[in-house]
Amino acid sequence: MLDVRNLSVAWRGAAVIDEASFTVNPGEIVVLTGPNGSGKSSLIRALIGLSPVAGGCVRWNRRDVTHRPFHAREGMALVPEGRLLASRLTVEEALLLGAGRGGAVQCASVMQEMFDRFPILETRKDQPAGILSGGEAQMLSLARALMPQPRLLMLDEPTLGLSPVAAKAVVAMLENLRTEGIGMLLTDQHSQAALTLADRAFALFDRRLRPMAPPCPTPEEREIAACSA
Ligand SMILES: Nc1ncnc2c1ncn2[C@@H]1O[C@H](COP(=O)(O)OP(=O)(O)OP(=O)(O)O)[C@@H](O)[C@H]1O
């Protein structure tokens, strides 16, 4: 589904990523970990055209989209790091903003689907997004990214700054999305929580992306870890 080959990223000539290669398939969770400033955000933002690509290519459903505009990447969605939601919009308005090009009827039905997935958002739908707690705001970011019904979600540090309970709720939601066949690429500095989810994981260090050893847990090991968490 997503095939990244020898992708290099550079900000104003300063290399951040050298020749990263990996794939993400439907229903697969791929984790990128690495210290602060290693280039995790730059890498995932390059995949949707927000960071400057210095070489290599991004293939999306077998099409080269490396230098194509964002609309050529329909089916990809980004959940950015931190609380980037416009604080004065209500929860409902913030979701509508994520809906994209669907008609009113389709939009209403997807919105209801989001409220079914995230009941807390329905109870807060008329309130400003800016007053949500960290965990609720993360749920809203996730719901907003799901509104156009993507097949690949890219999540930048989805559990950063959350309480253990809120982080667990996000992780459970990602597990559910995986069972629905949505592929996910997520960055996580504190790799432990993310690695319990990972089908494959890579570490970014010295601009290079390296497969992580030891291998990621098997599905059975993940289930045991989830039960004992
Ligand atoms: N818009 C930008 N313009 C210039 N340089 C940038 C820009 N965004 C990121 N960088 C640089 O790219 C490098 C990697 O930053 P990036 O945010 O991708 O790392 P990260 O691994 O996501 O860090 P963190 O874990 O702290 O969020 C840093 O040196 C940063 O200063």
The ligand as an SDF file (V2000), in Angstrom:
LIG
                    3D

 31 33  0  0  0  0  0  0  0  0999 V2000
   10.2720   23.3590    9.2310 N   0  0  0  0  0  0  0  0  0  0  0  0
   11.5540   23.0860    9.4780 C   0  0  0  0  0  0  0  0  0  0  0  0
   12.5360   23.8760    9.0030 N   0  0  0  0  0  0  0  0  0  0  0  0
   13.8440   23.6180    9.2160 C   0  0  0  0  0  0  0  0  0  0  0  0
   14.2690   22.5520    9.9540 N   0  0  0  0  0  0  0  0  0  0  0  0
   13.3440   21.7360   10.4590 C   0  0  0  0  0  0  0  0  0  0  0  0
   11.9400   21.9400   10.2650 C   0  0  0  0  0  0  0  0  0  0  0  0
   11.2630   20.9420   10.9000 N   0  0  0  0  0  0  0  0  0  0  0  0
   12.1970   20.1480   11.4620 C   0  0  0  0  0  0  0  0  0  0  0  0
   13.4390   20.6160   11.2150 N   0  0  0  0  0  0  0  0  0  0  0  0
   14.6960   20.0320   11.6790 C   0  0  0  0  0  0  0  0  0  0  0  0
   14.7360   18.6540   11.3440 O   0  0  0  0  0  0  0  0  0  0  0  0
   15.3790   17.9170   12.3860 C   0  0  0  0  0  0  0  0  0  0  0  0
   14.4790   16.7680   12.7980 C   0  0  0  0  0  0  0  0  0  0  0  0
   13.3230   17.3130   13.4370 O   0  0  0  0  0  0  0  0  0  0  0  0
   12.0060   16.4360   13.6370 P   0  0  0  0  0  0  0  0  0  0  0  0
   10.9870   17.3200   14.2670 O   0  0  0  0  0  0  0  0  0  0  0  0
   11.6760   15.7790   12.3680 O   0  0  0  0  0  0  0  0  0  0  0  0
   12.5540   15.3430   14.6720 O   0  0  0  0  0  0  0  0  0  0  0  0
   11.7200   14.3750   15.6290 P   0  0  0  0  0  0  0  0  0  0  0  0
   12.4690   13.0960   15.6940 O   0  0  0  0  0  0  0  0  0  0  0  0
   10.3020   14.3100   15.1910 O   0  0  0  0  0  0  0  0  0  0  0  0
   11.8460   15.1630   17.0080 O   0  0  0  0  0  0  0  0  0  0  0  0
   10.8960   15.1100   18.3090 P   0  0  0  0  0  0  0  0  0  0  0  0
   10.8880   13.7070   18.8210 O   0  0  0  0  0  0  0  0  0  0  0  0
   11.5670   16.0580   19.2440 O   0  0  0  0  0  0  0  0  0  0  0  0
    9.5160   15.5940   17.8720 O   0  0  0  0  0  0  0  0  0  0  0  0
   15.6690   18.9020   13.5130 C   0  0  0  0  0  0  0  0  0  0  0  0
   17.0390   19.2660   13.4340 O   0  0  0  0  0  0  0  0  0  0  0  0
   14.7900   20.0700   13.2030 C   0  0  0  0  0  0  0  0  0  0  0  0
   15.3640   21.2960   13.6370 O   0  0  0  0  0  0  0  0  0  0  0  0
  1  2  1  0
  2  3  1  0
  2  7  2  0
  3  4  2  0
  4  5  1  0
  5  6  2  0
  6  7  1  0
  6 10  1  0
  7  8  1  0
  8  9  2  0
  9 10  1  0
 10 11  1  0
 11 12  1  0
 11 30  1  0
 12 13  1  0
 13 14  1  0
 13 28  1  0
 14 15  1  0
 15 16  1  0
 16 17  2  0
 16 18  1  0
 16 19  1  0
 19 20  1  0
 20 21  2  0
 20 22  1  0
 20 23  1  0
 23 24  1  0
 24 25  2  0
 24 26  1  0
 24 27  1  0
 28 29  1  0
 28 30  1  0
 30 31  1  0
M  END
$$$$
